[in-house]
Amino acid sequence: MAVYLMQLKMRNIERNNNDLYKVLKSLQSNGCVFQYFEDSDFNGRTIEVQGKELLHFASCSYLGLEKHPALINGSIDAVKKYGTQTPSSRAMVSSPLYKELEGYMEQIFPGHTIITQTVTLAHCAVLPLLIHAEDAIILDAYAHNSIRMASDLCKANGTFVVVAKHNDMSHVKYLKYRLKKEGKRNIWYCADGIYSIHGDLCDVTNLHKLLDEEDDLYAYVDDAHGTGWCGKNGSGYILGSYGLHDKMIVTESFAKSMVCSGGGVVVPDYLLADVIKMTGQTMIFSGPIQPPVLGSLIECVKLHLSSEVEQFQSEILELIQYFRTNCSILGIPVVTNDDTPIQLIKIGNTEATFELLSTLVKSGYFTMTATYPAIAKGEDGIRVTLTRHISKQDIDGFLGVIKQFIAVNNIIVNTEPT
Ligand SMILES: Cc1ncc(COP(=O)(O)O)c(C=O)c1O
């Protein structure tokens, strides 16, 4: 009775007048989003959705390690020893698995690493702690939603937040001057290492230059999609290629290419790391990573410290290059020039993008769309992720369907973003 009364009250809340919800509901009924796979034994390459076997072009398991025996055994050993969870705040006590993991982190990342439960919680621990009311945030126009959410926490504390043109360091410089003129103290540029929708790379060469030149400018970079599949020992795009600038903080993800869970915040200063670890709000008030996940993550990190991972990294890079070369040969419009496992094929029109997605699903391919509000209107497209599970023949078939759709529907797009 009480539940029924509550439901009646909830009806007074506007629930359905939400464009995003309507679009997603329609895509859900077409088998495209919010699906459950039905396989009893997941293999990474294919998934069964609504009774149909589909090739999986929507996974972030870039190196395809989720069934690696060492990771599975690490998880089993850890759960047997330490149980399913350690339900105490890390402010009280952590399992010894954390200590072991922290030791390995120092071998991979150039800096001091704080392990967080998720990347979103990393942002929520770090940004409101280090950025104050007298400071300002310059948010890259395509920065991930999780950084935006954490910036909103800063905004609620009085921090001014402004959006910069995507990956445009001269605009960041201009905004920094404006903000300093207005009396702001420290200016933080927040960006992604590899942008999660377009798959393009942060202009880190010019970012380092700007940090060298400009006093009071700092950078916070989310390299969730760079971790694991690139950089020495999986240290990611930003740290693997350019190292850690002493005015920069980089966040890594262990939930994508590294197929476990959690995040790593890499900072250049030991004291700063200790302050974040001991006083970041989500470090204290959110629970820890579960022992089975820590156990598999330790094995995953050990794997990345071995030479085995270099072979995996070169295999995924070869697939990425194969995909991009064939898009170019077939005249399929890919938005960026970067060799990353996220590739965005621009269609430029929401309806046609959804139609292409349905065609792909009917033809045996599971992938995803990028449409408004995830992307600017008119920039819509198919967001493809590539993993080591996929073969070159799989890519040929997938691109064949897209090529035919583009020809039949006479789709002509300009890949320059508007
Ligand atoms: C760039 C980026 N940052 C952060 C996240 C969120 O990561 P988490 O689930 O660990 O909070 C995602 C998730 O997909 C992402 O793509």
The ligand as an ORCA input file, in Angstrom:
! r2SCAN-3c Opt
* xyz 0 1
  C      36.958      9.656    -20.684
  C      36.175      8.977    -19.598
  N      36.346      9.366    -18.333
  C      35.655      8.793    -17.321
  C      34.742      7.790    -17.542
  C      33.999      7.198    -16.386
  O      34.773      6.191    -15.828
  P      34.291      5.442    -14.515
  O      33.234      4.489    -14.938
  O      35.520      4.731    -14.016
  O      33.797      6.467    -13.584
  C      34.527      7.354    -18.835
  C      33.543      6.282    -19.051
  O      33.214      5.770    -19.970
  C      35.248      7.960    -19.904
  O      35.040      7.591    -21.160
*
